[in-house]
Amino acid sequence: MNINEYIAELETRIQSAAIVASYIFNVDRKTEDLVFISGRIDFRDGSILDFKEFIMATDHGITKLKYGYNYRIDSEPLFRYDNALDPRAKALPSYPHHKHESDGKISVSNEIGLPEVLEEVESAIIRRRWQF
């Protein structure tokens, strides 16, 4: 997959999600092979996902140099995935990949992508909707 196909696939995935109310999708091409993607997805229940990916095209496909997916309601964080060099995550076997939970804990996470995060958001919305 080349970088243009990757970008198109991400935007198509956002557009096809029934839970999405609106979105902003920014592509900042640093070079032909280096791109910063960022944006915001507003969901039908009022929750929000801020995302960023700094990607590079290689002979083996797309490599994510940096990423962050911050899911929230207003300013209340629900979860965040990233690969920042967070000292609190250094002891995790998945370091630098990790997940920040809503209770402040940091947990193990493999590298994750926007499609998987959208699936988790959808599950979270369904769970919240059916809580009594």
Protein Blocks (a to p, Z undefined) as FASTA:
>chain_A
ZZklmmmmmmmmmmmpmkbmbdcdddddfblmbccdddddddfkopacdddddddddfkb
cadfbdcddddehjbcfbdcdfbdcfklmmpmklcbdcddfkopacddddddfklmmmmm
mmmmmmmmmpZZ
